C-alpha cells in the first residue's frame, strides 16, 4: 500500500473511532502533533515499525494496511495464527475514491455488528467520504459513510443513497412519489437544488447509506 493510502487509512480509522490525532500520538509515545503531521504533511514518510505495530493492535487491523509488509509464504501459518481473532472479529471494508471506483484504503468494522447492519452480504459494503455541504446538517464534508451496494435500485425506497453523477459519486436523499412512482432527488441543505419526479431507471444508484461516522467538531 502506498504512503498516501496508508495516511488515508489511518485518518479514517481515527475518525471512525471518534478519536483525535493528539490522543493517538500519545498512544505511541509521541508528541501531540506527530500523527497530524504524518497524515496531513507526510512527515515522517512512513510509520516507525513499533508505532505501526501498536496502532495496528489498537485499531485491530493487519499491519500491512498501515504500511507494513505483506506476509510472505513462509510466514503464512504464523500470520494466520497471530491474526486469527482479528480476521474472525473484524471485516475490512474498502474506502472508495470520489468516482466510486478504485479502493483508496480500508476501514475495519466489527464483523457481527456490520453483518447485522447490512441487508444481506457484508462483502457488498463500501465506505465513501462525503464531499461538500449538500447534505448538511445530516452529513458533513469529510464524513465517512457506509454504503450497502446490495441495497440499491431493486429495493429503492425513501432514504439516503449514493448515486453516480457526472463521473463522481454524490449522496442524496431519495423519496418516491406514490402517485407517479417518480423519484425526488433532494439535498438536506436548503441552499442546494432538488429534482422532482425523476424516472427511477434513469438513476445510477451505487447503494443505500446505512451508517455515518464523524469526528466531533
C-alpha positions in Angstrom: 0.0 0.0 0.0 1.4 3.4 -1.0 2.2 6.1 1.6 -0.8 8.3 0.7 -3.2 5.3 1.1 -1.7 4.5 4.5 -2.3 8.1 5.6 -5.9 8.0 4.4 -6.5 4.6 6.1 -5.1 5.8 9.5 -7.1 9.1 9.2 -10.3 7.1 8.5 -9.7 4.7 11.4 -9.1 7.6 13.8 -12.3 9.4 12.8 -14.4 6.3 12.8 -13.4 5.5 16.4 -14.2 9.1 17.5 -10.5 9.6 18.5 -8.2 12.5 17.6 -4.7 13.0 16.4 -3.3 14.1 19.7 -4.6 11.1 21.7 -3.3 8.6 19.1 0.1 10.4 19.1 0.2 9.9 22.9 -0.7 6.3 22.5 2.5 5.6 20.6 4.6 7.8 23.0 5.0 10.7 20.6 4.3 14.5 20.8 0.7 15.6 20.4 1.2 16.8 16.8 3.1 13.7 15.5 0.1 11.9 13.9 -1.4 15.1 12.5 1.9 15.9 10.7 2.2 12.3 9.4 -1.4 12.4 8.0 -1.5 16.0 6.8 2.1 16.6 5.7 3.5 13.1 5.2 6.2 13.7 7.9 7.6 11.2 8.6 7.2 9.4 5.2 6.3 6.1 6.9 5.5 4.9 10.4 8.1 3.5 12.6 7.8 -0.3 12.9 7.0 -0.2 16.6 4.5 2.6 16.1 2.9 0.8 13.3 2.5 -2.4 15.3 1.0 -0.5 18.3 -1.5 1.3 16.0 -2.5 -2.0 14.2 -3.2 -3.6 17.5 -5.1 -0.6 18.8 -7.4 -0.4 15.7 -7.5 -4.2 15.2 -6.2 -4.2 11.6 -3.4 -6.1 9.8 -0.1 -4.2 9.8 0.1 -4.1 6.0 -2.8 -1.6 5.8 -0.6 0.8 7.8 2.4 0.3 5.6 3.8 -3.0 6.9 5.0 -5.8 4.6 2.6 -8.4 3.3 3.1 -11.8 4.9 5.5 -14.0 2.9 4.6 -17.6 2.1 6.9 -18.8 4.8 5.2 -16.6 7.4 1.6 -17.5 6.4 1.0 -20.0 9.2 2.4 -17.6 11.8 0.5 -14.7 10.4 -2.8 -16.6 10.4 -2.4 -17.7 14.0 -1.5 -14.3 15.2 -4.3 -12.5 13.3 -7.0 -15.2 13.5 -9.1 -13.4 16.1 -8.9 -10.1 14.2 -9.9 -11.8 11.0 -12.8 -13.6 12.7 -14.0 -10.5 14.6 -13.4 -7.7 12.0 -14.1 -7.1 8.4 -12.0 -4.7 6.3 -14.4 -2.6 4.2 -12.8 -0.8 1.1 -12.8 3.0 1.1 -13.5 4.2 -2.5 -12.4 7.3 -4.2 -14.6 10.2 -5.3 -15.5 8.4 -8.5 -16.6 5.3 -6.5 -14.3 3.0 -8.4 -10.7 2.5 -7.0 -10.2 1.5 -3.4 -8.1 4.1 -1.6 -7.8 2.4 1.8 -9.8 0.1 4.1 -11.7 0.6 7.3 -12.2 -2.1 9.9 -15.7 -2.9 11.3 -16.7 -5.5 13.9 -18.0 -8.4 11.8 -21.0 -9.2 14.0 -22.1 -5.6 14.2 -21.8 -4.8 10.5 -23.4 -8.1 9.4 -26.5 -7.2 11.4 -26.5 -3.7 9.9 -26.4 -4.5 6.2 -29.2 -6.0 4.1 -27.5 -9.3 3.1 -23.9 -9.6 2.1 -21.3 -7.7 4.1 -18.9 -8.1 1.2 -21.1 -5.7 -0.7 -20.3 -2.8 1.7 -18.1 0.1 0.9 -17.1 3.3 2.5 -17.3 6.8 0.9 -16.3 10.2 2.2 -18.9 13.0 1.9 -17.7 15.9 -0.3 -19.3 19.3 0.1 -22.2 20.5 2.2 -25.2 19.5 0.1 -26.4 17.1 2.8 -25.6 19.3 5.8 -26.6 19.1 8.7 -27.3 15.3 8.3 -24.0 14.7 6.7 -20.9 16.9 6.8 -17.9 17.3 4.5 -15.4 14.6 5.2 -17.8 12.3 7.0 -17.1 8.6 6.2 -20.4 6.8 5.3 -21.0 3.1 4.9 -22.9 2.2 1.7 -24.7 -1.1 1.1 -24.3 -1.7 -2.6 -26.6 -4.7 -2.4 -29.4 -2.4 -1.3 -29.9 -0.3 -4.4 -32.3 0.2 -7.3 -34.1 -3.1 -7.0 -35.4 -2.3 -3.5 -35.5 1.5 -3.8 -37.4 3.3 -1.0 -37.2 6.5 0.8 -33.8 7.1 2.3 -30.2 8.4 1.6 -28.4 6.9 -1.3 -25.1 7.2 -3.1 -25.5 7.9 -6.9 -23.1 8.2 -9.8 -23.4 11.6 -11.5 -21.0 13.3 -13.9 -18.2 10.9 -13.2 -18.4 11.2 -9.4 -20.4 9.8 -6.6 -22.9 12.1 -4.8 -25.0 11.4 -1.8 -28.7 12.5 -1.9 -32.0 11.8 -0.2 -34.4 10.0 -2.4 -38.2 9.8 -2.0 -40.8 8.1 -4.2 -44.0 9.8 -5.3 -46.7 7.2 -4.5 -48.9 8.5 -7.3 -46.5 8.8 -10.2 -43.8 6.5 -8.9 -41.3 9.2 -9.8 -38.2 9.7 -7.6 -37.4 13.1 -6.0 -33.7 13.8 -5.5 -33.2 16.1 -2.6 -30.4 17.7 -0.6 -30.8 18.3 3.1 -29.1 21.6 2.8 -31.9 24.1 1.6 -29.3 26.0 -0.4 -29.0 23.2 -2.9 -31.5 22.4 -5.7 -33.9 19.5 -5.7 -35.2 17.5 -8.6 -38.7 16.1 -8.7 -40.3 13.1 -10.4 -37.2 11.6 -11.9 -37.6 8.2 -13.6 -36.2 5.5 -11.3 -34.5 3.7 -14.3 -32.5 6.9 -15.1 -30.7 6.8 -11.8 -27.3 5.1 -11.4 -27.5 4.0 -7.8 -24.4 2.8 -6.0 -26.2 1.8 -2.9 -28.0 2.9 0.3 -26.2 4.8 3.0 -26.7 2.9 6.3 -24.1 4.4 8.7 -22.1 7.6 9.2 -19.1 8.1 11.5 -17.6 11.5 12.2 -15.1 13.5 14.2 -16.7 15.6 16.9 -16.1 19.2 16.0 
